[in-house]
């Protein structure tokens, strides 16, 4: 029997709290010892990591030559910290001629959450604050036991906070359906930092894991080390935000500051509805409207030349509107946003487009009907400058021959 013990050094310096760990395990992956030390030095971790490595080796009664591999937190995270642990790991690895094993910080957080979860497997979304109203985010399907039992659902990326609710709701529903899970686990500091700005699914479970940890990185690196099929060609820092500042020439052209990830809401592309869109429009309309339209209703509007527009995200329909332009007034016949992504700004963008089109056509006002019991919708239009001007009795025909009055609302337009 081979009783060889593998000693692996792991470092984490991508966040405010740095740490160093040494894990010792046999060739079957059985952990014999795991020792860690944290460094609570926010400003100058470079002055403390190497002394901490020497201290932990001494405590473990190990010589550097007895290390069999070295691992580090590859990022994303703080630029200086990532570069620091990477350079130290590469120096040690090259000097001792041992494997250098990079570990993605967002995955290490998901791995830790799976260890603490009682479920057999989980959809885990890791997110870290990236400053400038952006977050680093990734999603994984993780099983217990080893890090090889993992499927990356969404590669580590940089996302604007204003897009995070849309991203979350769009992907979570898909993943829950495909992988037969009723909940998702959220880890990282972004969920708490931006809690007031996010719409998080009610069935999400928040795990209070705010930072990557060298002990977890050591566990993952152990699994990678034992996986003979695993190769490590990219042992450079993983930045995501590759460009961290503009050039002087860009600054001269009013592009100062740090560039941000593109914002879907700010760059949202509203396009004309076509015949091929009607099927999806009918399905969305039926889910959110008090009284739904048929395929023929929408086709008639297109044939009549009514202003009909949609907005999509990654090929999926998010919302639409249909508006008729009369000689002196615009009549907003239909406007809807997917039920899972309401209240994050998409409806406002669509309505703003309706108002702009009406103004561009020289119309004096825009009117709309809304169910009298739909208080949220009434308040939404009031927020955008609409006022009640009348009631259309029994306007909406509901199930079981019931009806509901419509509140007629108008917004005066400045020419």
Steps between C-alpha positions, in 0.01 A plus 500: 500500500628845407500715815639810331371824650444802277561842655330782313532872572202728422473879506211745478558874469226622266284644779537711814588199719794301365584147611754221459436126544689173478308181434653153532327203338573156364465383141142394571415858591461430871591817690755439774544860609378849410640810662413862417597850600311820417659838434291798605711758322299700247767727359827309467440123477830464312686567823322218680430211262856367470566523878166323554604223260827457688318501833244239395773276353688525828188421700439197282870406529536496123783615279417678174651206314223277641230695318354301209279772347404863548160657436364853491177692459507597133225759529293689422557736790734779606757552225799547729410200714448271202835597348671453834386143570554404135858626496583332832345171387690510170828577676458212745376261231780575258770493768384164638388367159155409634150547350346847523121473534273803442149504649221738398385697805130486409516123470673465838205685657252265331702198614488621860123555479450144374701363793269683741179405319297194603379442142651247261564763235434870455482782252741750654548859384814672627536876481756750627482877507723640223443866595373764253148349525617174348533144627697191408263207458503131408261208540568132563318172542693332781487150647678399823825306546741641241541810287477284189128470580426844365342647190554865413162649411628853443865590455643771731393836362468868584144636521354840583292504817205647309501186281543251782130451578425435134793261470404318819132455425560406138756228572368366830164395358670317215747318724238402757289347226786313331663368818181437700588725792251714689763731646834656420781592739650849490849558641722807513477857620310649203162372615522696826679808367243556224202339670284814474563523124436135413196287443606162635274195458320419825607136488871588502715399797774739606817348645709750694823426314647837417854412398707221347718312749838329458379187683228450240746577221726233648216245491421579137869493406526156665225373268667661198838351597354149517317540170763381254296634207512854639754735342598852603610698201362836614666594828462873454262723699139482385389861484173506294522879505810500282496873441522687829558854373480713188798634308587869501358531147171345616489738794539792259189374319291509819532132578650547844478262791483124505293330231196307616329188375225575253160561655210326329245753627702798381573336165167320463413460133130538423420358156196471275271204556474260206266215411758253634480666845123473541497147642726600792314829544168316535646271768643793698178700463291212635717476812486863606190664355156515657336408171732348240516556127503234230758439231259661255472817709875558484519409132222749423698772680809426293296496179342834596842659551466559874825573684593156638834441671674237711809467717697176539782370718718219363224409256220491758210745489495735799229746404305673225256777421240574232394861438259662255570853381187708439505853351532670840562228759692175546308204637721249681302183439735249658815503710641209698815376672579140587366420848839386633681825418253771589593798718861525381458773238403322178140624505621857549731467201217373281265775617768766441532372144122531452511858627794586274327359191184694584694825539695439180167470318379832641220352710358691797442208737515127554221296659472150643242282674586301811291273723357696791619238749853494359633749755865431416441586134301814587782619727758416232329727248449775758874488566554569130267799490169338406176617662155342519253654255215251504359149538400250232241276663521123455795552266683177582326167446630247750439132567151379590346796314625743763613849406716776642495874444800669340656819629583730209826688559662775296839666484520845344800539273700818458557582136 
